[in-house]
């Protein structure tokens, strides 16, 4: 069921042209390292498909008492577990590089706002949707919009999201409101939920270990029964 859900999300990301990933792809001068993130739809489809296969092998292997399916299930879960551990190590070791990548993305995003917000309908709509959803303003803060087409057309005013939807949103009101930027808000959201994220990761790891233990026990019992 989890595999089917992830598979559905992956297909939705690829089909929905208005998704945030499509928005990232439209930002000029975006760091080349982000190209892998833009393929997250394919990644979700692959993960969802893999989980469906794993679930099928585990269920059918246990019900039909198939040693081949159980062994294949064990090997795949073991490989996934090793990949997760390796990924966690890579994230911890290369975290400074991730911070540098986010800084490059921030620079490109600010340039994108200053060049296209208020002029490009797609970019403007996606930024407005993001700010309305996250209750934030710009990538870093309201100053990201200074000099943008919107800023010039609105008589040196900022988007209403930068002033808690009050209008007019000039520099004085925006400065006193101090609306959070979208990137700091997302980062703060992740930091505030670090314990939950770690707990979920440990829970998944424990579930995988239990699945491997159960599958190998069933494999051995079926073998001994057949003997």
Secondary structure as UniProt FT lines:
FT   HELIX           2..15
FT   TURN            17..18
FT   HELIX           20..25
FT   TURN            28..29
FT   HELIX           32..34
FT   HELIX           35..38
FT   HELIX           40..63
FT   TURN            64..65
FT   HELIX           67..93
FT   HELIX           95..116
FT   TURN            117..119
FT   HELIX           121..134
FT   HELIX           142..145
FT   TURN            146..147
FT   HELIX           149..153
FT   TURN            154..155
FT   HELIX           160..163
FT   TURN            164..165
FT   HELIX           171..177
FT   HELIX           182..192
FT   HELIX           194..226
//
